[in-house]
Amino acid sequence: MIDPAIMDLPLDQVTEDQFANFYEGFMEAKGIREQSVVTGTVIRMSDDWVTLDISYKAEGLIPIWEFKDAEGVLTVKVGDKVDVYLDSMENEDGALILSKERADMMKAWEEISKAVEKDETVTGEVTARVKGGLSVDIGVKAFLPGSQVDLRPVKNLDKLIGETFDFKIIKFNKKRGNIVLSRRVLLEQERAEKREETLEKLVVGQILMGVVKNITDYGAFIDLGGIDGLLHITDMSYGRLNHPSEMFEVGQSVEVKVLKFDPDSQRVSLGYKQIRPDPWEEAEYKYPVGAIVRGKVVSIPDYGAFVELEDGIEGLVHITEMTWNKRIKHPSKLVNVDDVIEAKVLGVDVENKRISLGMKQLESNPWDIVETQYPVGSVVTGKVRNITDFGIFVGIDEGIDGLVHISDLSWGQRIKHPSDRYQKGDDVEARVLSIDKDNERFSLGIKQLTEDPWYTVHSRYFLGQVVEGPVVHRADFGVFVEIEEGVEGLVHLSELASESDDWTEQYVEGKKIRAEVIHIDSHDRKISLSERGALERSEGDTEGFMQKQNDAGARLGDLMGDLGAKLRGEDEDAAAADEAAPAEVEAAPEVKDATDAE
């Protein structure tokens, strides 16, 4: 405060204290006082200091770094007017204590206070990542919580460092120096305004621009302007798409078509491929049956391979149409994903959007020459490729296997399973029985390599003959005995030598027994045997043997006996004739004489 009385005193009568008080009062009248912001002029600059004149009896020094920006560039020059904070009139050296940094902070707090009072926004730069959010420079340091950064949670906050945004101050405490910001509040306000505008003009079928806001496994959310629409993965492309990120990325501008819109729930379904023509509309003309096409293998399931002919059109090569060789168990043995292959169009179903392709049709069919190369009746050789319950498959040529049915393995030998006699990889020889080219069937026979033993069984066996062989099969009514390879005979229960009830334990498979042939039927491939008969013959029971022979029908002995009897009868007649001959001779003259007499 200036004392008016000092103004009337001569200068030599003014004391030092009075002059100091007068000067301080004068300075306060000009607005220059401690703990306040004053304006000074840059009068000198060195490497370390900037000297300012604030119209005071002393000059002030401020470190030069306070006048540099973030990149280290000086922001002032000699003669510039600068607002600084006057902390103290004089320090120990008699210089003013000034600070530009504190002046900037005080000005910032004043502006922030005004913004809070008027509910205005502030602009700031994100400077660092801190616990729970971000640090923002709005003139002073402020805190931006992670939940207030955007409308949706931001996974990578570090990418926002260095960015400048507008913020809303949601918490302010000047005494504690605490400022909390929100960007989300402003975005929500902006979104609400845009939503109203968008809803007014949104209609089904409309084509508009949007921004990819988020990408999920099942689609992408597109910001249409205050409202999000779902672009499902099935509506992105006519072709195969494994994930939406293959076509779109967050922040990308995209043109979409409104497929569905529910004003009540504000749900919008969008389409991207619907803006473009469906390639299937011309598929029937572009890929006619019989045409040779090229495409890339995009998928290999167990049943075949999908081939992309163009964007949106795929064809299936079924595993049965990949090769003439039926031994291929999986398509991956022939093709890999991304392989470019050629195939023939076998069928087109536009309604169900399916194209059937074939690869083997581009190769010669081995069945076309199989009849001439392997005629019926010829003998072929090959290796056993597979064994089943009903027979063995023999590899004859590439893509051609012949089947030897279990019934064609042996003429009469009992085979429970083909694996009892053959293993994979065995070399076998067989005769071609039949060829069905249309159904791709090749029938072979191994037993047909030899003559059917039943054709000549009568030349090797006769009734009453005693044979020996192993038991090969047991049944409830008797046992079967193998008397030679391919020929078995049945010993009925009534013809077994054993009379025990547990006869099955005595006649195990492999046991050799002797039996008598008592009946032969080559037409029905049957031979009846009798173990009892063989036993009786070995004991010399001729009477029993002859009785069995008589029961069985005419025997050679009977015929010989009849012939002997007949011969004996003729001899007796001849002897009787000889004895009667002389009498007749002697009587003859008498007759003659009588005749003559007459």
Order of alpha helices (4+ residues) and beta strands (2+ residues): alpha-beta-beta-beta-beta-beta-alpha-beta-beta-beta-beta-beta-alpha-beta-beta-beta-beta-beta-alpha-beta-beta-beta-beta-beta-alpha-beta-beta-beta-beta-beta-alpha-beta-beta-beta-alpha-beta-beta-alpha-alpha-alpha
